[in-house]
Amino acid sequence: MAIHNDFGKEAEQLATKWLAENGFCILHRNWRHGSLEIDIVARKEKYLHFIEVKALRGKRRPEESVRKKKFKKLQRAVHEYIFRFPGDGWIRYDILAITVNPGKKPVYFLIEDVFL
């Protein structure tokens, strides 16, 4: 497996742990429909959160790598998810950015209720 794939899996594990520690109930990780994917589906209070996880090493801002094209794919995946699991009226699209620097704790930045 490529190094970037390992880093991506590690980032999603960090994200899952951080979200659970911050009151989110994780429902799905890497939910797929064909070529579409939702990194994390979680519930917190009255909202169903569809979370895109982005992690980078260094001082770059991971959240900036979520572009309109990626967001549109996430929306299509969410529409399919809601079709398959109806009943949740309140949804949010979120981005969890994780900055990882060697020898330091990861820095988390959650952007809730995103719309691009």
N, C-alpha and C positions, 0 to 999 in steps of 0.2 A: 504494500500500500504506500502511496506517495506521502511524503512528509506533510504536505498541506492538508491531506485528508486526515492524518493523525491529529494535526493541530485543530482542525474543524471539529472532530469528535471530542477532543479535550475541551474546547470552548463550549460545546453544547452541554457537556457534563458540568462545567463550572456554572453555566447559565442555569441549568436545572437546580443545582444546589442553592445558588443565590436566590432564585425565585421562590423556592420552597421556604427558605429562611426568612423571606420577606412577605409571607402570607399568601402565596399563590399555591393553588392545588393543581399539580401537573396532571393533565388528562392524557396527552399524547406527546411523544417525541418523534420527529421525522415522519409525520403523517403524510402519506403519498397517495396521489391519484395520477396514474400515468407518469408523465414527466414533471408534474407539479408537486411541490412539497411545502409543507408548513413545518418550520423547525420545532416550535413548541406551541401546543394548545394548552391553556391553563385557565382556571377559574379563580377569580378573586372578587368577593362580595357579589354584586349583581351582574358583573361583566364576564363575558367569555373573551379571553385575550388570545389573539393570534400573534405570536412573537417571532420576529425575524432576529436571529442571533448573528452578530458580526463581531469578529475579533481580529485584531492586528497586533503585531509586535511593534514596539517603538513608540514614537510620539505622534504618529498619525491618528486621525480621528476615524474609527471604524464606521460610525454612523453615516459618514459621508459617502461610503461605498454602496449604500442602498439607493439605487437610481430608480427613475420612474418605470423603466422596463421590468425591473425585478419586483417592484411594488405591484404592477399590473398582474404579474404571474401569481403573486401571493393572493391578490384579490380573487383571481379565477379559482385558485385552490380552496379558498375560504367559501366561495359560492358552492363548490362541490361538497365541501364538508357540511355546510348547513343543509344542503339538500339531503345528505345521508343521515344527518343527526339533527332533525328539526326540533324546535322548542325553545331555543335560547334567543330572546329578543334583543338583548343588549350586547353588542360586540365592540371590540376595540382592536385596532391594528397597532402593535407596539414594535419598537426596535430596542434590543438590548445590546449595547455596544460594550465590548470588553477590550481594554488595552492591557497587554501583557508585556512586562519588561523583566528581563532576567534578574533574579535576586530580589524582586519586589513582589508585593501582593498585587493581584490583578485589580484594575480600576473598572468599576461598573457604572454605566450611565444608561438609565432606562428612560426612553422617550415614549410616553403613552399617548394614545389616541392620534396616531399619525395619519395623515392623508396627503399623498403626493399627486 
